[in-house]
Amino acid sequence: MSKKLFTEQELQELNNNTHVSKATQKSVKFTVEFKLHFLEEYAKGTASKVIFEQAGINPTILGDKRIEQCTNRWRRQDKRESGLTDGRAHNKGRPVKDGALKGT
């Protein structure tokens, strides 16, 4: 995760973009449709920053490191059987140990 925190103005700009499903002060979650479009354009040789710009997302707000990490993560995820799903959506937290119940 990037250490850069988004300002309120940057958050508003990101959250108003149809390709962003959610932006918080620390992270940005993009739609699966955008990720697929990104990978198609990237495979054609279009630069990562250009793809974000064409989608109306200011690459300066995201920063070079975050763009590089998104590119690498999406390319890696696209090769998996499960595809470009958001792994964080399936994370239910730490598993409960055998025999341990909350509040007892």
N, C-alpha and C positions, 0 to 999 in steps of 0.2 A: 504494500500500500504506500502511496506517495505521502510525503510529509507536508506537501503543500495543501493548505486549507483554502477552500473556495470562499470568496466574499459573498455577501448577500446578493449583490448585483450579478456576479458570475453564476450563482445558483439559480437565480431567476432566469437568466439567459439559457442555461442548460436545461432546466425543467420545462421551458417553453418550447423546446425543440422536440419534434415528433419522433426523433430517433433515440431519444433518451427516455427510458422508462422511469428512472428515478435518479436524482442527484442529491447527495447530502454534503455536508461541509467537508467530508473526507473522501467520498467516493462517487463514482458515476456508474450507473448500470444502463447499458444500451439494449435496445430491442434486438431480438433474434433476427428480425428482418434486416436491420442495419448491419448486423454482423455478417450475414450472408452476402449482402450487397458489397460490404467492405472486402470480403474474401474474393468475390468475383472480380472486382476492380483491381485488387492487388495482384491477382493472378495474371491480369492483362498488362501489368507493369506500371500501373498508376501508383504514385507515391502515397504513403499513408497520410501525410498531412493534407495532400490535395483531396483525398477521399473525404476526410473530415470537413474540409472547407466547402466542398461541393454539397455536403449534407447540411450546411449551415451551422456547423460546429466550429467555433473559433479554436484552432490548435494552440494558440498562445495561452488560452485559459487552461487547457489540459496539460500542456507542457510536453517536451520531447520525451521524457522518461516514461510518462503514463501512456503516450501514444505507442512507444516502442513495446511496452509491456502488453498492451492490448493486442497489438499485432502478433506478437509471439504467442500469447495465450490462445487467441482465436484460431491461429493456424494449427496449434497443438490440439485444441479441442475438436477441430473439424476432422481430424484424423481418427478420433475415437468413435466407437460404435454408437455411443449416446449422442454424439454430435455437439452442437453449440448450446446445450442447456446451461443454465446458470447453476453451478455446483453449490453456491451458497443457499439457494432456495430449498435444497434438500437437507441442509444441515439442521438437525433438531437439537443441537447442543451435545454436551457430554453424555454418554450413555450411563444409565443407572447401574451400579454394581449389583451383582446377585445378592438378594436378601436385604438390600438397603431400600428402605421406603422413606420418602420425605415426611417430615413431621413426626417421626416415631423415635 
